């Protein structure tokens, strides 16, 4: 496996998901097997409310905090896209984080359509190996990539 900046971006996305959800990066198989899969599955299954994804130990009563968390969730999903070429650079991630305080005011946390659209087509079938998967889903799950 070749380690690249995109591997670091993926790992950073996983760390963000850990902080937002309060969950470990490895999940039971019935929950997807890893945190990225769990979050994507949860977003697909929630009906207009992403709040249940977040760690219940956090102060979710404050609307501003919920909006910031939703914004961080969008960044985490962008960082954990399946194809490394679709992930942002760390410089872009930092820019997104710095702009976050201005942008989170426009996030509607009761409508997860934007998050669902980010999740759609992000997880290709595991039965068809993807040679472009470097430091991605297959690497994290421990599934050998094509040619290994």
Backbone torsions as a table, in degrees:
resi	resn	phi	psi	omega
1	UNK	NA	131.8	177.3
2	UNK	-91.6	123.3	-179.5
3	UNK	-87.3	128.1	-178.2
4	UNK	-131.4	176.3	174.9
5	UNK	-59.1	-33.1	-179.2
6	UNK	-65.7	-26.4	173.5
7	UNK	-66.7	-43.5	177.7
8	UNK	-62.7	-39.7	179.6
9	UNK	-63.7	-44.6	178.5
10	UNK	-60.0	-47.0	-179.9
11	UNK	-61.5	-39.9	177.9
12	UNK	-62.8	-40.7	177.0
13	UNK	-60.7	-39.7	178.2
14	UNK	-65.2	-42.4	178.3
15	UNK	-61.6	-42.7	176.2
16	UNK	-58.7	-43.9	179.4
17	UNK	-63.2	-38.5	176.9
18	UNK	-60.3	-44.8	-179.3
19	UNK	-66.2	-40.0	-177.3
20	UNK	-73.4	-36.0	-174.8
21	UNK	-98.3	-21.9	-175.3
22	UNK	74.1	17.7	-177.8
23	UNK	-108.4	159.6	176.3
24	UNK	-77.5	156.4	-178.7
25	UNK	-67.3	-24.6	177.5
26	UNK	-103.5	126.5	-177.0
27	UNK	-115.7	160.7	174.0
28	UNK	-57.9	151.0	-176.9
29	UNK	-58.3	-34.7	-179.8
30	UNK	-69.6	-10.1	176.4
31	UNK	-109.0	17.4	175.6
32	UNK	106.5	-16.3	177.6
33	UNK	90.6	-26.3	175.9
34	UNK	-147.9	164.6	-173.8
35	UNK	-63.2	-38.9	180.0
36	UNK	-61.1	-47.3	179.3
37	UNK	-63.2	-41.5	179.0
38	UNK	-59.1	-47.5	-178.0
39	UNK	-64.2	-45.0	179.5
40	UNK	-61.8	-42.6	178.4
41	UNK	-63.8	-40.9	-179.8
42	UNK	-65.2	-41.2	179.6
43	UNK	-63.4	-39.7	178.7
44	UNK	-66.2	-31.2	-173.2
45	UNK	-92.0	-20.9	-179.1
46	UNK	-75.3	146.0	-177.7
47	UNK	-104.2	81.6	174.5
48	UNK	81.1	6.7	-178.2
49	UNK	-139.3	112.1	-179.5
50	UNK	-90.0	-4.2	-177.9
51	UNK	-54.9	-39.3	-179.7
52	UNK	-61.5	-17.8	178.3
53	UNK	-71.4	-32.0	-173.4
54	UNK	-76.4	155.3	178.3
55	UNK	-61.0	123.6	-177.5
56	UNK	-70.6	-12.9	178.2
57	UNK	-77.9	-10.0	-179.4
58	UNK	-87.3	158.6	179.7
59	UNK	-76.7	93.9	-177.9
60	UNK	-94.2	4.0	179.3
61	UNK	-78.3	-19.1	-178.0
62	UNK	-91.7	118.1	-177.6
63	UNK	-59.8	-38.2	179.8
64	UNK	-62.7	-41.4	178.6
65	UNK	-65.8	-42.3	178.4
66	UNK	-60.5	-39.8	179.7
67	UNK	-67.7	-40.2	177.4
68	UNK	-64.6	-39.2	178.8
69	UNK	-66.1	-39.6	177.5
70	UNK	-63.5	-38.5	178.2
71	UNK	-65.2	-42.8	177.4
72	UNK	-64.9	-34.6	177.1
73	UNK	-63.7	-40.5	176.6
74	UNK	-62.1	-41.4	177.7
75	UNK	-63.9	-44.7	-179.9
76	UNK	-60.7	-41.6	178.8
77	UNK	-66.0	-35.6	177.1
78	UNK	-66.6	-40.5	-179.6
79	UNK	-68.3	-26.7	-175.6
80	UNK	-104.4	22.6	175.0
81	UNK	-59.4	149.0	-173.7
82	UNK	-62.4	-45.6	-178.2
83	UNK	-87.5	125.2	179.0
84	UNK	-55.0	-33.7	-179.0
85	UNK	-66.3	-19.2	179.7
86	UNK	-91.4	-8.5	-179.9
87	UNK	-82.4	149.9	177.0
88	UNK	-74.7	166.7	171.7
89	UNK	-79.6	165.0	177.1
90	UNK	-63.5	-33.4	176.8
91	UNK	-60.5	-43.0	178.6
92	UNK	-66.6	-36.7	177.4
93	UNK	-63.0	-45.4	178.5
94	UNK	-60.4	-42.3	178.3
95	UNK	-61.2	-43.8	178.2
96	UNK	-61.1	-41.6	179.8
97	UNK	-65.1	-41.7	-179.8
98	UNK	-67.7	-33.6	179.5
99	UNK	-82.1	-10.4	-173.6
100	UNK	-55.4	-41.5	-176.6
101	UNK	-64.6	-26.2	177.7
102	UNK	-84.8	-35.8	-172.5
103	UNK	-84.5	-26.8	-173.0
104	UNK	-65.5	-17.6	178.8
105	UNK	-65.5	-22.5	-178.1
106	UNK	-92.8	3.8	-177.1
107	UNK	-87.8	128.9	175.4
108	UNK	-97.5	103.0	-174.7
109	UNK	-77.1	-8.7	177.8
110	UNK	-89.9	-2.5	-179.4
111	UNK	-127.6	110.5	-175.7
112	UNK	-96.5	19.7	-179.1
113	UNK	-59.7	-41.6	179.7
114	UNK	-62.5	-44.4	179.2
115	UNK	-66.3	-40.5	178.9
116	UNK	-61.1	-39.7	-179.6
117	UNK	-67.4	-29.3	176.8
118	UNK	-71.6	-32.7	-177.9
119	UNK	-78.0	-35.8	-178.6
120	UNK	-54.6	134.9	177.7
121	UNK	62.1	16.6	179.4
122	UNK	-88.0	-21.9	-174.8
123	UNK	-119.7	93.0	177.3
124	UNK	-66.9	165.5	179.8
125	UNK	-59.3	136.2	179.5
126	UNK	-75.2	-13.3	-179.3
127	UNK	-77.9	-17.8	178.1
128	UNK	-109.8	102.0	-176.7
129	UNK	-57.8	144.6	-178.6
130	UNK	-117.8	113.3	-177.3
131	UNK	-68.8	-14.4	178.7
132	UNK	-85.6	-2.6	-176.3
133	UNK	-80.9	91.9	176.8
134	UNK	-112.4	120.1	-178.6
135	UNK	58.3	44.6	-179.7
136	UNK	-124.2	-150.1	-174.3
137	UNK	-56.6	-49.7	-177.8
138	UNK	-64.3	-37.9	-179.7
139	UNK	-67.6	-42.0	-178.3
140	UNK	-68.4	-40.0	-178.5
141	UNK	-73.8	-12.8	-178.1
142	UNK	83.2	11.5	177.6
143	UNK	-83.0	127.6	-179.5
144	UNK	-61.2	138.2	176.2
145	UNK	-81.1	165.8	178.3
146	UNK	-55.5	128.4	176.3
147	UNK	91.4	-0.3	179.4
148	UNK	-98.8	NA	NA
